[in-house]
Amino acid sequence: MIDLLKQPWPWYTSGIAIAGIMVMLLYFGKSFGFSSNLRTICSIAGAGKRVSFFDFDWCTQKWNLLFLIGSIIGGVLSSTLLSNGAPLKLSAATIQDLSGLGIHFDGQLNPEQLFSIHALSLKNIVLMLTGGLLVGFGSRYAGGCTSGHAISGLSNLQLPSLVAVIGFFLGGLIMTHLLLPLIF
Amino acid sequence: MKGLKFILAGIVFGITMAKSEAISWYRIQEMFRFQSFHMYGIIGTAVVLGTISVYLIKRFNIKDFQGNAIVIPDKDKSWTKYILGGLIFGLGWALTGACPGPMFVNIGYGFVTMIIVVIGALGGTYLYGLVKNRLPH
């Protein structure tokens, strides 16, 4: 059993878990949306004193911060107890495309070349900060991220969420096909 | 402890996101290059099961743990913020390979440099709060 759990899990396990978590949160009177935590953290850090957007009672969001802490613990468990070190099975076409950009596929979850602490160059730091900035700004502007719009919103048949998800994809396609070749 | 269930839900989320490789930069690249069904399978399963669940909750008027009706508020009717915000989010998603949840799962997994991405995301969130009133919504 434990050997089975140590293998990579099929995609549907994740789909089922995500839907289950959404329903469980609804049952407890909450709504699944991870990026709200970023606003909450800004608020805890005192941003509400200067910017009214962060001036709210963040105690109502404590449950979401607990969820965030849980997700970090989940990451720790996955790489320790639940890992067998098997390399990721990326499609050959993607390996080839990335190699054309000079990004070597190393079988990890994320390329060491970009995310390893040993590869911490000024360029990598700037890319990570910029990417994070876009994600943080965009998710608040759109009023949600993948969990809030693609999962919670689409499940509730919200047209605005569909528009947001189309935006997520357009942005992703522009970055992948037009901008990454310029960056790398 | 009342909060324990949320920590446990987070742990389940973190483990399945990591074990199904949804937190992988490579998988996100594969998705945006349409070279594998993997990520579409994850999002598709979640949305199909989620839609059925929400339908059943409404159809049978299922109550929450306190016995109150489960009401899911509609999203504001507007287009500009969803399309522009979505586009900006997507640019960052494809660059970092991580949306807000996976950023944190990755830190737990051992990719500590993702803290830099989180710092960027907090900066972006703050920046939005700062300029919010001057943006078209």
Chai-1 contact restraints between the chains, C-beta under 6 A:
chainA,res_idxA,chainB,res_idxB,connection_type,confidence,min_distance_angstrom,max_distance_angstrom,comment,restraint_id
A,W9,B,K19,contact,1.0,0.0,6.0,A-B,restraint_1
A,W9,B,S20,contact,1.0,0.0,6.0,A-B,restraint_2
A,W11,B,S20,contact,1.0,0.0,6.0,A-B,restraint_3
A,W11,B,H38,contact,1.0,0.0,6.0,A-B,restraint_4
A,W11,B,G41,contact,1.0,0.0,6.0,A-B,restraint_5
A,W11,B,I42,contact,1.0,0.0,6.0,A-B,restraint_6
A,Y12,B,T45,contact,1.0,0.0,6.0,A-B,restraint_7
A,T13,B,T16,contact,1.0,0.0,6.0,A-B,restraint_8
A,T13,B,S20,contact,1.0,0.0,6.0,A-B,restraint_9
A,S14,B,T16,contact,1.0,0.0,6.0,A-B,restraint_10
A,S14,B,S20,contact,1.0,0.0,6.0,A-B,restraint_11
A,S14,B,A22,contact,1.0,0.0,6.0,A-B,restraint_12
A,S14,B,I42,contact,1.0,0.0,6.0,A-B,restraint_13
A,G15,B,I42,contact,1.0,0.0,6.0,A-B,restraint_14
A,G15,B,T45,contact,1.0,0.0,6.0,A-B,restraint_15
A,G15,B,A46,contact,1.0,0.0,6.0,A-B,restraint_16
A,A17,B,V12,contact,1.0,0.0,6.0,A-B,restraint_17
A,A17,B,T16,contact,1.0,0.0,6.0,A-B,restraint_18
A,I18,B,A46,contact,1.0,0.0,6.0,A-B,restraint_19
A,A19,B,A46,contact,1.0,0.0,6.0,A-B,restraint_20
A,A19,B,L49,contact,1.0,0.0,6.0,A-B,restraint_21
A,A19,B,G50,contact,1.0,0.0,6.0,A-B,restraint_22
A,I21,B,A9,contact,1.0,0.0,6.0,A-B,restraint_23
A,I21,B,F13,contact,1.0,0.0,6.0,A-B,restraint_24
A,M22,B,G50,contact,1.0,0.0,6.0,A-B,restraint_25
A,V23,B,S53,contact,1.0,0.0,6.0,A-B,restraint_26
A,M24,B,A9,contact,1.0,0.0,6.0,A-B,restraint_27
A,L26,B,I70,contact,1.0,0.0,6.0,A-B,restraint_28
A,Y27,B,D64,contact,1.0,0.0,6.0,A-B,restraint_29
A,Y27,B,F65,contact,1.0,0.0,6.0,A-B,restraint_30
A,F28,B,F65,contact,1.0,0.0,6.0,A-B,restraint_31
A,G29,B,D64,contact,1.0,0.0,6.0,A-B,restraint_32
A,F34,B,P100,contact,1.0,0.0,6.0,A-B,restraint_33
A,F34,B,G101,contact,1.0,0.0,6.0,A-B,restraint_34
A,S35,B,P100,contact,1.0,0.0,6.0,A-B,restraint_35
A,L38,B,A121,contact,1.0,0.0,6.0,A-B,restraint_36
A,L38,B,L122,contact,1.0,0.0,6.0,A-B,restraint_37
A,L38,B,T125,contact,1.0,0.0,6.0,A-B,restraint_38
A,R39,B,T125,contact,1.0,0.0,6.0,A-B,restraint_39
A,C42,B,T125,contact,1.0,0.0,6.0,A-B,restraint_40
A,C42,B,Y126,contact,1.0,0.0,6.0,A-B,restraint_41
A,A47,B,Y126,contact,1.0,0.0,6.0,A-B,restraint_42
A,V51,B,G129,contact,1.0,0.0,6.0,A-B,restraint_43
A,V51,B,L130,contact,1.0,0.0,6.0,A-B,restraint_44
A,F53,B,G129,contact,1.0,0.0,6.0,A-B,restraint_45
A,F53,B,K132,contact,1.0,0.0,6.0,A-B,restraint_46
A,F54,B,G129,contact,1.0,0.0,6.0,A-B,restraint_47
A,W63,B,F6,contact,1.0,0.0,6.0,A-B,restraint_48
A,L66,B,G3,contact,1.0,0.0,6.0,A-B,restraint_49
A,L66,B,F6,contact,1.0,0.0,6.0,A-B,restraint_50
A,L66,B,I7,contact,1.0,0.0,6.0,A-B,restraint_51
A,F67,B,F6,contact,1.0,0.0,6.0,A-B,restraint_52
A,F67,B,A9,contact,1.0,0.0,6.0,A-B,restraint_53
A,F67,B,G10,contact,1.0,0.0,6.0,A-B,restraint_54
A,L68,B,F104,contact,1.0,0.0,6.0,A-B,restraint_55
A,G70,B,I7,contact,1.0,0.0,6.0,A-B,restraint_56
A,G70,B,G10,contact,1.0,0.0,6.0,A-B,restraint_57
A,G70,B,I11,contact,1.0,0.0,6.0,A-B,restraint_58
A,S71,B,G10,contact,1.0,0.0,6.0,A-B,restraint_59
A,S71,B,F13,contact,1.0,0.0,6.0,A-B,restraint_60
A,S71,B,G14,contact,1.0,0.0,6.0,A-B,restraint_61
A,S71,B,F104,contact,1.0,0.0,6.0,A-B,restraint_62
A,S71,B,V105,contact,1.0,0.0,6.0,A-B,restraint_63
A,I72,B,F104,contact,1.0,0.0,6.0,A-B,restraint_64
A,I72,B,I107,contact,1.0,0.0,6.0,A-B,restraint_65
A,I72,B,G108,contact,1.0,0.0,6.0,A-B,restraint_66
A,I73,B,I11,contact,1.0,0.0,6.0,A-B,restraint_67
A,G74,B,I11,contact,1.0,0.0,6.0,A-B,restraint_68
A,G74,B,G14,contact,1.0,0.0,6.0,A-B,restraint_69
A,G74,B,I15,contact,1.0,0.0,6.0,A-B,restraint_70
A,G75,B,G14,contact,1.0,0.0,6.0,A-B,restraint_71
A,G75,B,A18,contact,1.0,0.0,6.0,A-B,restraint_72
A,G75,B,V105,contact,1.0,0.0,6.0,A-B,restraint_73
A,G75,B,G108,contact,1.0,0.0,6.0,A-B,restraint_74
A,G75,B,Y109,contact,1.0,0.0,6.0,A-B,restraint_75
A,V76,B,G108,contact,1.0,0.0,6.0,A-B,restraint_76
A,L77,B,I15,contact,1.0,0.0,6.0,A-B,restraint_77
A,S78,B,I15,contact,1.0,0.0,6.0,A-B,restraint_78
A,S78,B,A18,contact,1.0,0.0,6.0,A-B,restraint_79
A,S78,B,K19,contact,1.0,0.0,6.0,A-B,restraint_80
A,S78,B,Y109,contact,1.0,0.0,6.0,A-B,restraint_81
A,S79,B,Y109,contact,1.0,0.0,6.0,A-B,restraint_82
A,S79,B,G110,contact,1.0,0.0,6.0,A-B,restraint_83
A,L88,B,E21,contact,1.0,0.0,6.0,A-B,restraint_84
A,L90,B,Y26,contact,1.0,0.0,6.0,A-B,restraint_85
A,S91,B,E30,contact,1.0,0.0,6.0,A-B,restraint_86
A,S91,B,Q35,contact,1.0,0.0,6.0,A-B,restraint_87
A,S91,B,S36,contact,1.0,0.0,6.0,A-B,restraint_88
A,A93,B,Q35,contact,1.0,0.0,6.0,A-B,restraint_89
A,T94,B,Q29,contact,1.0,0.0,6.0,A-B,restraint_90
A,T94,B,E30,contact,1.0,0.0,6.0,A-B,restraint_91
A,T94,B,R33,contact,1.0,0.0,6.0,A-B,restraint_92
A,T94,B,Q35,contact,1.0,0.0,6.0,A-B,restraint_93
A,D97,B,R33,contact,1.0,0.0,6.0,A-B,restraint_94
A,L109,B,S24,contact,1.0,0.0,6.0,A-B,restraint_95
A,N110,B,W25,contact,1.0,0.0,6.0,A-B,restraint_96
A,N110,B,F111,contact,1.0,0.0,6.0,A-B,restraint_97
A,F115,B,F111,contact,1.0,0.0,6.0,A-B,restraint_98
A,F115,B,T113,contact,1.0,0.0,6.0,A-B,restraint_99
A,I117,B,T113,contact,1.0,0.0,6.0,A-B,restraint_100
A,M128,B,I116,contact,1.0,0.0,6.0,A-B,restraint_101
A,M128,B,V117,contact,1.0,0.0,6.0,A-B,restraint_102
A,L129,B,G120,contact,1.0,0.0,6.0,A-B,restraint_103
A,G131,B,G92,contact,1.0,0.0,6.0,A-B,restraint_104
A,G131,B,L95,contact,1.0,0.0,6.0,A-B,restraint_105
A,G131,B,T96,contact,1.0,0.0,6.0,A-B,restraint_106
A,G132,B,V117,contact,1.0,0.0,6.0,A-B,restraint_107
A,G132,B,G120,contact,1.0,0.0,6.0,A-B,restraint_108
A,G132,B,A121,contact,1.0,0.0,6.0,A-B,restraint_109
A,L133,B,G120,contact,1.0,0.0,6.0,A-B,restraint_110
A,L133,B,G123,contact,1.0,0.0,6.0,A-B,restraint_111
A,L133,B,G124,contact,1.0,0.0,6.0,A-B,restraint_112
A,L134,B,I88,contact,1.0,0.0,6.0,A-B,restraint_113
A,L134,B,L91,contact,1.0,0.0,6.0,A-B,restraint_114
A,L134,B,G92,contact,1.0,0.0,6.0,A-B,restraint_115
A,V135,B,F89,contact,1.0,0.0,6.0,A-B,restraint_116
A,V135,B,G92,contact,1.0,0.0,6.0,A-B,restraint_117
A,V135,B,A121,contact,1.0,0.0,6.0,A-B,restraint_118
A,G136,B,A121,contact,1.0,0.0,6.0,A-B,restraint_119
A,G136,B,G124,contact,1.0,0.0,6.0,A-B,restraint_120
A,G136,B,T125,contact,1.0,0.0,6.0,A-B,restraint_121
A,F137,B,I88,contact,1.0,0.0,6.0,A-B,restraint_122
A,F137,B,G124,contact,1.0,0.0,6.0,A-B,restraint_123
A,F137,B,L127,contact,1.0,0.0,6.0,A-B,restraint_124
A,F137,B,Y128,contact,1.0,0.0,6.0,A-B,restraint_125
A,G138,B,G85,contact,1.0,0.0,6.0,A-B,restraint_126
A,G138,B,I88,contact,1.0,0.0,6.0,A-B,restraint_127
A,G138,B,F89,contact,1.0,0.0,6.0,A-B,restraint_128
A,S139,B,F89,contact,1.0,0.0,6.0,A-B,restraint_129
A,R140,B,T125,contact,1.0,0.0,6.0,A-B,restraint_130
A,R140,B,Y128,contact,1.0,0.0,6.0,A-B,restraint_131
A,Y141,B,K81,contact,1.0,0.0,6.0,A-B,restraint_132
A,Y141,B,G85,contact,1.0,0.0,6.0,A-B,restraint_133
A,Y141,B,Y128,contact,1.0,0.0,6.0,A-B,restraint_134
A,A142,B,Y82,contact,1.0,0.0,6.0,A-B,restraint_135
A,A142,B,G85,contact,1.0,0.0,6.0,A-B,restraint_136
A,A142,B,G86,contact,1.0,0.0,6.0,A-B,restraint_137
A,A142,B,F89,contact,1.0,0.0,6.0,A-B,restraint_138
A,C145,B,C99,contact,1.0,0.0,6.0,A-B,restraint_139
A,C145,B,P100,contact,1.0,0.0,6.0,A-B,restraint_140
A,T146,B,C99,contact,1.0,0.0,6.0,A-B,restraint_141
A,A150,B,I43,contact,1.0,0.0,6.0,A-B,restraint_142
A,I151,B,A46,contact,1.0,0.0,6.0,A-B,restraint_143
A,I151,B,G50,contact,1.0,0.0,6.0,A-B,restraint_144
A,L154,B,V47,contact,1.0,0.0,6.0,A-B,restraint_145
A,S155,B,G50,contact,1.0,0.0,6.0,A-B,restraint_146
A,S155,B,T51,contact,1.0,0.0,6.0,A-B,restraint_147
A,S155,B,V54,contact,1.0,0.0,6.0,A-B,restraint_148
A,N156,B,V54,contact,1.0,0.0,6.0,A-B,restraint_149
A,N156,B,I72,contact,1.0,0.0,6.0,A-B,restraint_150
A,Q158,B,K75,contact,1.0,0.0,6.0,A-B,restraint_151
A,P160,B,K75,contact,1.0,0.0,6.0,A-B,restraint_152
A,P160,B,Y82,contact,1.0,0.0,6.0,A-B,restraint_153
A,S161,B,K75,contact,1.0,0.0,6.0,A-B,restraint_154
A,V163,B,W79,contact,1.0,0.0,6.0,A-B,restraint_155
A,V163,B,Y82,contact,1.0,0.0,6.0,A-B,restraint_156
A,V163,B,I83,contact,1.0,0.0,6.0,A-B,restraint_157
A,A164,B,Y82,contact,1.0,0.0,6.0,A-B,restraint_158
A,A164,B,G86,contact,1.0,0.0,6.0,A-B,restraint_159
A,G167,B,I83,contact,1.0,0.0,6.0,A-B,restraint_160
A,G167,B,G86,contact,1.0,0.0,6.0,A-B,restraint_161
A,G167,B,L87,contact,1.0,0.0,6.0,A-B,restraint_162
A,F168,B,G86,contact,1.0,0.0,6.0,A-B,restraint_163
A,F168,B,F89,contact,1.0,0.0,6.0,A-B,restraint_164
A,F168,B,G90,contact,1.0,0.0,6.0,A-B,restraint_165
A,L170,B,L87,contact,1.0,0.0,6.0,A-B,restraint_166
A,G171,B,L87,contact,1.0,0.0,6.0,A-B,restraint_167
A,G171,B,G90,contact,1.0,0.0,6.0,A-B,restraint_168
A,G171,B,L91,contact,1.0,0.0,6.0,A-B,restraint_169
A,G172,B,F32,contact,1.0,0.0,6.0,A-B,restraint_170
A,G172,B,G90,contact,1.0,0.0,6.0,A-B,restraint_171
A,G172,B,W93,contact,1.0,0.0,6.0,A-B,restraint_172
A,G172,B,A94,contact,1.0,0.0,6.0,A-B,restraint_173
A,L173,B,F32,contact,1.0,0.0,6.0,A-B,restraint_174
A,M175,B,L91,contact,1.0,0.0,6.0,A-B,restraint_175
A,M175,B,A94,contact,1.0,0.0,6.0,A-B,restraint_176
A,M175,B,L95,contact,1.0,0.0,6.0,A-B,restraint_177
A,T176,B,F32,contact,1.0,0.0,6.0,A-B,restraint_178
A,T176,B,A94,contact,1.0,0.0,6.0,A-B,restraint_179
